[in-house]
Amino acid sequence: MRLTDTFAALREQNKKAFIAYIAAGDPNFDKSLEIMHTLADIGADVLELGLPFSDPLADGIVNQMAADRALKAGMSTARTLDLIRAFREKNQSTPLVLFTYLNPIFTYGFGKFQKEAVDAGADGVLLLDLPPDEAALSEELAQNHGLSHIRLIAPSTPPERVKLLAAQSEGFIYALSRTGVTGGHSAPAETIPAQVAAIKQHTETPVCVGFGISNPEQAALVAKSSDGIIVGSAIVKQVELNLENPAQAVREFTLPLIQAIR
Ligand SMILES: O=P(O)(O)OC[C@@H](O)[C@@H](O)c1c[nH]c2ccccc12
């Protein structure tokens, strides 16, 4: 269990998790693979791979453009699984979580997707538009073939649902620092500690916070009141700005963020 092992080791060392989000296949298959290895090399604890989808309703412009680049370069659900297999040839230890929406998984087939994702070397999945009650209804989803289902909790999530989601979430809990879409340049540091504490009342599962973290100061601040942080758009932006050699730009930008929480 790569996810649980990673979080257990971090907890033991009193360390916070750094979770890096990129779009699978952005700007193309080979460069994306190189970026994944680079992020693992510089110490990212978990990689979150966005499965490119044409209607990513919770994504801001930076992530939308990344998904677009990936789709134009031929990415698909099947190719994303190939990318995971290719990554696992050299890296068997860094947990990988897939981020996506119900639609592409539904089209592919829930059972088939979950089984193939685990076989390829994925550890978890975050289905952004899967309500918890629906999850309970679907037997196909419940039989997850060992793929951890990570749940999102927003500041607007009502308390009873926080309890339900916290109990259901496997691996870790993704707490959104604010409502809206991904990106932007700030996470509201004032409200995060209480939000994380409210979730922690219901569970021992680690709570990581994402949305709007884009510099070392914010990274350190948010990490202080949580078990880890998720950084997406700010890393993806480096790919956008350096399409020739994105891995190097990602390394230079991300390393200080990781160092800030160590
Ligand atoms: O981009 P930000 O603000 O750093 O937030 C992380 C985010 O990109 C990543 O976790 C993610 C990508 N797509 C999403 C859709 C919804 C919620 C979260 C996500």
The ligand as an SDF file (V2000), in Angstrom:
LIG
                    3D

 19 20  0  0  0  0  0  0  0  0999 V2000
   -4.2080   24.3380   -9.1760 O   0  0  0  0  0  0  0  0  0  0  0  0
   -4.1440   24.5810   -7.6990 P   0  0  0  0  0  0  0  0  0  0  0  0
   -4.8940   25.7870   -7.3250 O   0  0  0  0  0  0  0  0  0  0  0  0
   -2.7480   24.4990   -7.2090 O   0  0  0  0  0  0  0  0  0  0  0  0
   -4.9470   23.3570   -7.0000 O   0  0  0  0  0  0  0  0  0  0  0  0
   -4.5650   21.9670   -7.1640 C   0  0  0  0  0  0  0  0  0  0  0  0
   -5.2620   21.3620   -8.3390 C   0  0  0  0  0  0  0  0  0  0  0  0
   -4.8020   21.9140   -9.5490 O   0  0  0  0  0  0  0  0  0  0  0  0
   -5.3470   19.8540   -8.5190 C   0  0  0  0  0  0  0  0  0  0  0  0
   -5.4370   19.1660   -7.3360 O   0  0  0  0  0  0  0  0  0  0  0  0
   -6.5650   19.6350   -9.3880 C   0  0  0  0  0  0  0  0  0  0  0  0
   -6.5600   19.5310  -10.7250 C   0  0  0  0  0  0  0  0  0  0  0  0
   -7.8200   19.5110  -11.2090 N   0  0  0  0  0  0  0  0  0  0  0  0
   -8.6750   19.6500  -10.1890 C   0  0  0  0  0  0  0  0  0  0  0  0
  -10.0570   19.7730  -10.1720 C   0  0  0  0  0  0  0  0  0  0  0  0
  -10.6940   19.9570   -8.9440 C   0  0  0  0  0  0  0  0  0  0  0  0
   -9.9710   19.9720   -7.7650 C   0  0  0  0  0  0  0  0  0  0  0  0
   -8.5700   19.8640   -7.7770 C   0  0  0  0  0  0  0  0  0  0  0  0
   -7.9260   19.7190   -8.9800 C   0  0  0  0  0  0  0  0  0  0  0  0
  1  2  2  0
  2  3  1  0
  2  4  1  0
  2  5  1  0
  5  6  1  0
  6  7  1  0
  7  8  1  0
  7  9  1  0
  9 10  1  0
  9 11  1  0
 11 12  2  0
 11 19  1  0
 12 13  1  0
 13 14  1  0
 14 15  1  0
 14 19  2  0
 15 16  2  0
 16 17  1  0
 17 18  2  0
 18 19  1  0
M  END
$$$$
